[in-house]
């Protein structure tokens, strides 16, 4: 397990995550929600919605790929 700290409006939140997921999350946070700067709720919501959209696009691609395989 690895500790990841996210700072939202001056308050730090520590979460324990599996090592590989923690590394992936830290890379994402560096781009959209820097873990050691004081982010706003608006920034957090924006990062969340961006990630939701990414998941939506991946799900659509996966469904398109699955249609190409015979049942």
C-alpha positions in Angstrom: 0.0 0.0 0.0 1.1 3.5 -0.7 -0.1 6.8 0.8 -1.3 9.5 -1.6 -2.0 13.0 -0.4 -4.5 15.3 -2.1 -4.9 18.9 -1.0 -8.3 20.4 -1.4 -8.9 24.0 -0.3 -6.0 24.0 2.1 -6.9 20.7 3.7 -4.9 17.5 3.1 -6.5 14.1 2.6 -4.3 11.0 2.8 -5.5 7.8 1.1 -3.9 4.4 1.0 -3.9 2.7 -2.4 -2.4 -0.3 -4.0 1.1 0.6 -5.3 0.4 0.2 -9.0 -2.9 2.2 -8.8 -1.2 4.8 -6.6 1.5 5.4 -9.2 -1.1 5.7 -12.0 -3.2 8.1 -9.9 -0.2 10.3 -9.1 0.7 10.6 -12.8 -2.9 11.7 -13.5 -3.0 14.1 -10.6 0.3 15.8 -11.7 -1.5 16.8 -14.9 -5.0 17.7 -13.7 -5.0 18.1 -9.9 -1.5 18.7 -8.5 -1.4 16.8 -5.1 0.6 19.4 -3.2 -1.1 22.6 -4.3 -4.3 23.8 -2.7 -6.9 22.8 -5.3 -10.4 24.1 -5.2 -13.6 22.1 -5.3 -14.1 23.4 -8.8 -10.7 21.9 -9.9 -11.6 18.6 -8.2 -15.0 18.5 -10.0 -13.3 19.3 -13.3 -10.8 16.5 -12.9 -13.5 14.1 -11.9 -15.7 15.0 -14.9 -12.6 14.7 -17.2 -11.9 11.2 -15.9 -15.6 10.3 -16.3 -15.5 11.4 -19.9 -12.3 9.3 -20.4 -14.0 6.3 -19.0 -17.1 6.9 -21.2 -14.9 7.1 -24.4 -13.0 3.9 -23.4 -16.3 2.1 -22.8 -17.6 3.1 -26.2 -14.4 1.9 -27.8 -14.6 -1.4 -25.9 -18.2 -1.9 -27.0 -17.2 -1.2 -30.7 -14.4 -3.7 -30.4 -16.6 -6.4 -28.9 -19.1 -6.0 -31.7 -16.3 -7.1 -34.1 -16.0 -10.5 -32.4 -18.5 -13.3 -33.2 -20.7 -14.3 -30.3 
